């Protein structure tokens, strides 16, 4: 597609400068770690389990990152809840963390209210809104606030780092190699440097032939993307790519994981050739992970003439791989938005749903 080799055209069709926001993404981690260092959370008890209240792209990705990065060793059962109703097992021994970028997410605000009825404390991670107001008037709420004037889906770096910081300070996770200089076990200067270097390979000045983000966007154009991951690590990137394609590219997409799809979803590919022609599959892989099983699946796809490509995550360790993978997913979604001739910033239907939920007071 010649459009993606026209740098001026790309920037002209990004009126809200989402590319600039993406270029600043690697800086989020160090900023968030500074907030963790300066926060006086004061957890004095031992928790038996943990509940994370959150919904949407960034909260889901942050939770998946915690599970996928191998320096994070969970010491307690940690459950992610995207509903306003609270599990029956939640009590005073539960570490409850509420994550909402705006502080006004209907489901999260109502869930916090339900937790407070149990006389159980809540730690809130937010930029403000109703949750900040509640924290100012309730001694059972600990507030971890950060400043970020960006779309909520672009705040993954903040949310992941703050969430890990809270879990670590509360004794819910053990972090390998944690020390005073790297309390969360990662040197964010190294991560930031790796992400900036990788992003240079993906930016609009790099032509399509040498730019995997542009090439993948072209493959997905006018198709229904299906994204498959093979491990915890690649599952995070697969989920992120699916979500960003929906949000930024205004394009329906689906994601799944291997081996899970081998037990049910694989059968759906027996659909008629006319339907199969509407899909394009992207395998997100990490070198030789599950190679034999993946080769079997790819063999079936070749037999069925299902179009696909592989993306191998780059990086010296799994932390660098997954964060660079998130960068790649975001760049792909922006380029696909350009091809679809839509604004990658806007989320009109999402905003409409939020407004109607607020008006109807549905949790």
N, C-alpha and C positions, 0 to 999 in steps of 0.2 A: 504494500500500500504506500504510494508516494506521499500521502498525507503525513505519515509518521517520520518521513525524512525531511519534512519542512518544519524547522525549529520554530520559526515565527508563527506558523499556523497553530502549532501546539500551544504556545504561550497565549496566543490570541483567543483560543478556545478554552482557556482556564481563567475565567474572569475573576474568580475569588482566590486565585493564587494558591490553590491546594498543593501545587508543586513546591512552592516555597515552604509550606508547612511540612511537607514530606522531607525536604532537604534538612530541616531543623530537627527531625525526629531523633537522630542519635544523641542530641544534647539532653534529652529528657531524663536519662538515667542518673547522671551525676546530680542534676538539680533535685531529683526526688530523693536520692541518697542523703543529700544535705538536710532535707526536711526530716528524714528518719533520724539522723544524728542529733538534731536539735529538738526532737519531740520528747516530752517527758510523759511517757505513757503509764508508768508506774504500776505494772501488773505485779501483784503480790501473792497470787494464788496459783495453784497448779490446775490446769484445765484437763478435762477428760476427753473432750472432743471439740470440734470447731465447725461453725456454720458461716459460710460466706453468702451474703445477700447481694444479688446483683443480676443484671439482665442486659442483653445486648452485646455487641461486638467486642468492645474493649474489656469488659468484665469477664466475658467467657474466654477470650484469648489469654488474659492475665492468669486466670485459674489454670488453664491448660498448660501454660508455660511453667507454672510451679511444679506440675507433675512431670514435665518432660525434661527439665534441666537437671542433670544428674547430681549437681552439688547440693540440691535441696532434698533432704531426707526427712520425710514426714514422720513425726513422733506420735501424732494423734490422727484419728479418723477426721478428715476434712471434707465436708459436703458443700457443694454449690447449690444454692436454691434461687430460682428465678420467679418464684411465686410470692404472693403476699401472705399466704398461709404458712404457719410455722410447724415444722415436724414436732410430733408429740414428745420426742426424747429431749428437746431443748430445755435446759434448766440452769441453775446458778453455776453449774460446773462446765457450761458451754461457753467457749469463746465465740462471740458473735461479731462479725465484721460486715458492715454495710458499705457497698461501693456504688456511688452514683456521681457521675461527672457533674451534672447540674445541681444535684442535691434535691431535685424535684421529681425524680422518677417515681411515678405513681405506685408501682408495685413495691419498690424498695421502701418508700416512705411509710406505706401501710404496714409492711412487714416489720419495720422498726417499731412502729406503734404496738404491734402485736407482741413483740419481744419485751418491750418495756412493761407491758401488763403482767409479765411473769416476774417482775422485779429483777430481771437479768440485765447486766450491763451491755452496752453496744459501743463498738469503736466504729466511727464513721470516717470514710475516706471520700472527700468531695471538694469541689471548688467553692461551694456556698449553698444558696437556696434554702429550702425548708429544713434540710437536715442540719445546716449550720445554725439556723434559728432554734431548732430543738435543742442542740448541744448547749447553747447559751443559757437555756432555762431548765436543764435537767442534769443533775450531778451524775447520773448513770450513763451519760454519753461522753465518750472520749472523742475529741475532734482531731483529725489529721487533715489539714487543709493545704491545698496547693493551688497555684495560680497558673492558668493556661487558657488563653483566648483562641481556642482552636475547636474544630468539630470533635465531639466526644469520641468518635471512632478513631481519631488520630492520637489519643492520649494513652496508648497501651504502655509506653515506657514509664510514664508516671505511675499508672495504676499497678503494674507488675511490681515495680520497685517498692512502692509504699506498702503493698499487700504483703510482700515477702518480709519487709521490715517489721510490720506489726506481728506477723506470725512468729518471726524469730524472737522478738522481744517478749512475746507471751509464752515462749517455750513450746510452741506447736510444731516447729520444724528445727532440725539441726542442719547447719550449713557447713559443709566441708571447707576447710581452709579459711574460715572466718577469722579475722584478726582486726586490730584497731584500724589499720590502714585500709582494709577491705572488709567491713563488717558483714557484708552480704555475700562474701566469698568471690566476688568478681572485681577485677580492675576495670572500672568503667572507662578509663582512658584507652585501654586496649580495645574494648568493645566498640567505643565510639570511633576509634581510628579504623577498625575493620569495616564498620558500617559506612563510613564516609568513603573509603576506598572502593567498596563494592558499589555504592550508589553512583559513583562516577562512571561505572560501566553501563549504567541503566538510564542516565539522564538524556534529555532530548538532543543534545549535541552529538551523541553517538548514533551512527547510522543503523538501520534495521539489520543489516547483515551481521554486525558485531554486537547487537543488543538483544539479549534473550527476552527481555520484557516486551519489546516491540514485536518480536517474532511470535511470541505466544499470543499476544493480543490479536495479531492478524489471524492466527489459527482459530481463535475463539470467535472472531467477528461473524455475525449472522448465524451463529450456532448456539446450542444449549451446552454450556460447559459442565462437565462432570469431573470433579477433582477427587483423586484417591491418594491417601497417605498410607504408609506401611508400618509406621512406628509411632510412639508417643510424640516424638520430635516432628516427624513429617505430618502427623495429624494436625498439629497446631497450625502449620503453614497452610495445609489444605483447607482447614476451617476458615482461616483468615482470608485466603484467596476467594473462597466461595462467598463470604460475607461482603468483601469489598467489591466484588463484581456486582452483587445485588445492589449495594449502596451507591457506589461511585459510577458504575457503568450502566445502571438501570437495565440490567440484563439478568434474567433468571439463571440460577446456577445451583448445582447440587454437589454435596461432598459425601464421601464415605471412607471406610478404612478396610485395608486388607490385614488380617484374614476375615473380618466380619462379613464383607460382601460375598465371600465364597460360600456362605451358608444360606443365602437367600437372594440377595440382589442380583447376583450373577445370572440367575435364571431369567430375569427381565430382559436381558440382552438377546433373548430369542424373539424379541418383537420383530415386526415386519421390516424388511430392508428399507422401506420408505421412511419409517419412523427412526430407524438407526441412523439414517443419513442426516438427521437434524442435530445429532450430538457430536461433541468432540471431547475426548478424555485427556486429562493431564495427570500423569503419575508424578507425585512428589516423592523423591527417594533420597536415601542417604547411603551412598556407595553400594555396598553389597548386601544391605539389610534385606532379608527375606527373598534373596535372589531367585531361588528355585521356585517358590510359590509365585512370585511376580512373573517369572518367565512363562509359567503355565498359563496365567491369566492373559498375558500379552499374546501368547500363541493362539488362544481362543479368539481374542479380538482380531488378530490377523486373519484367521479362518472366517470370521463373520464380517470382515471388511469394516471394522469399527475403527475410525480414525483416532489416533492418540499420539502423544509425545511424552517424553520423560524430562523432568527437571531434577538435576542432582544438586542438593544443597551444598554451598561452599562455606568453608571456614575451618580453622585449626582445631576447634573444639565444638561441642554441641551447643554451647551458649552463642558463639559467633554464628554458627549455622542457622539457628532458629531465628535470631534477630535479623540477620541478612535475608533469610527467607521471607520474613514479614515485610521487609523493605521491597523485595521482589514482587510479592503479592500486590502491594499497594501501587507500584509502578505499572504492573500489568493492567490493573483496574483503571488507572488514569488513561493509559493509551487506548484501552477498549472504549472508554467513555468518549475520547476524541473521535474514534472511528464511528461510534454510534451517534455522534453529534449531539451529545448531552453534556450538561454542566456536571463535572465530577463532584462538586461541592454540595449541590442541592439534594434534599431528601424530602420532597414535597408530600408524598403519601405517608411517610413516617411522621412528619410534622402534623399532618391531618389527623392521624390516629391518636397522637398524643393530645391534641387539642380536644378531640371528641371524648377521650377518656377522662380528661380533666373536667369537662363540662358535665359528664354523666356521673362523675365520682366513682368510677369502677376501679377496683384494685386488682 
